[in-house]
Amino acid sequence: MSTAEDIRPLPARAARLVAVTVLGLACTTAHAAVQTSCLLKPAELAPVLGHLPLDGRADQDPFGVPMCVYEMKAQSGRRFLLLVHVKAWDRKRYEQRVTVAEGSGQRKVHALPDVGDAAFFVEGVAGALSGTHYIEFNGLKTASTRAVQPNEVAGLLKLALNRLAKP
């Protein structure tokens, strides 16, 4: 007995195989990006946050951006997020993100020299652009028990960028 698969013309079967392969590679790439989003260890975050967070948990934000969630022990909702944007970023998009973080001049943006191609810190948020890669820290205020300093954030961003380049 012959199946519908057997009687399809070869080009249709080949196209189906290509589509399944491409979908599989896309899913594998997205999964790998989520897995590599936990670029920092809790012990590395502890001096900056003022406490030892729980181990990072790989997840995705509502837009599908891979991130690592570091929860604060015994504190529901207080968490530090490390987002790893897998889609290519450029300088213009980075500058737009800095403008949003600044909040129309309500917060002072600190440029972080010698971190990737460009990096910034405002109270609660930091980001760095390196080539077409962009990473961001969120929750630097809510997940911290102390005032986080720009030079401390610069060190964490450098560490995360180095690990992103060499997983």
N, C-alpha and C positions, 0 to 999 in steps of 0.2 A: 504494500500500500504506500502510496506517495503522499508526502505532506505538502502543505502550501510552500514551505521553505524550499523543498526540493524543486518545485516547478517555477520559482521566481527566476527571472533572468539574472545572470551573473552581476551586472552593474548594480541592481537593486540590493543584492546580498552584500556586495562590496561597500556600498554606501551605508548600509545599516551597520556593518562592522566598523567602518571609520567613525560613524556617529557614536557608537558605544565606546570605542577606544578613546575618543576625544572627551566624552563625558567622564569616563573613568579617570583620565589624567587630570581633568579639572577638579574632580572631587579629591583626588590624592593630593594635589597641590594645595587646595584649601585646607585639607586636614593637616598637612605638614605645617602650614602657616600657623594654624591654631596651636599645634604642638610646640612650635618654636617661640610662641609669644611669651612664655615664662622665662625671660632672659635673666632675671635677677633672683637671687636667693634671699629668703627672709633675713638671714644674718647680715646680708649686705644692706638691706633696707633699714634694719633696726637702729643704727646710729642716727640716721636721718629722721626717721619717723618718731623716735623716742620710745619705741617698744618693739618687741619681736612679733611680727605678724605671722599668721598661719601660712603654711606652704601655699604657693600659688596654684590656682586652678585655671586651666585653659578653658576659654569660653569665646563667645562672639558677641559683639554689641548688636543692637537692633538693625544696624545696616550691614551686618556680616563681617565687620572688621575684627580680625583676631585680636584677642586680648587675654591678659592674665589677671585674675582677680586675687588679691591678697587681703583676706579678711582680718579684722582686728579681733583678737581673742575676747570672747564674752561681750562683744559690742555689736549688736545687730545693726547693719546698715553702714557701719564705718569701715570703708574699704579703700584700698589703693588699687588703681587700675593702670596697667601698662598695655597700651594699644600699639599694635604693629600693623601699619597700613601696607597691604600687599599690592595695591594698585599704585602705579607710578605717580609720584608727586613732582612738581617743578617749583621753582622759586616763587612764581606768581601765586600758586595755591598756598604755599607756605606763608607768604606775606598776608594773604587773606585770613589765614588761621590766626596769625599774630594779632591782626586787627580785631577779630572776634574776641580773642582772649583778653585784649586790652579793655574791651567794654566801653568804647567811645571815650577813652581817656579816664575812666573811673579807676582803673588799676594801672600801676606802673609796670611797664614791661622792662625786664632786665635782659639785655643781649648777653649770651654766654659765649665768649670768644673761645676759639680752639676746640669747639665741640662740633664735629661733622662739618658740613658746609655752612650751616647756620643753626642757631639754637636760641631759645628764649625761655624765660621763667617769669611768671606772674604768680601772685599768691594763690596756691592751689593747683596750678597747671604748669607744665613744662613740655616743650617739644623740641625735636631736633630733626633736621633734614641732612641726609648724607646721600649724595647722588640722587637716585630716584626713590630712596627709602625714607619714610617718615615714621618716627615713633613718638608717642606722647604718654606722659604721666598725668593722671587725673587723681584727685583725692589727696593731694599733698597737704591740704589744710584739714580736711575732715578726718583723715586717717592718721593724723599726727598728734602727738601729745606735746609738741614743742614747735617753736617757730623754725620753719625750714629755711635754710640759707641758700642763696644762688650758687655758691661754690660747691655745696654739697650735692645739689641737683646736677650740676655740671659733671661731677665725678660719676654719678649714677648713669647719666645719659651716655657718657663715653663708654662705660662698661657695657651697657646694653647694645650700643652701636657696634662695638667690637665683637660681641657675641652674635649679633645678627649677621655680620659679614662672614663669620666663621662658626657656623652652628656645631 
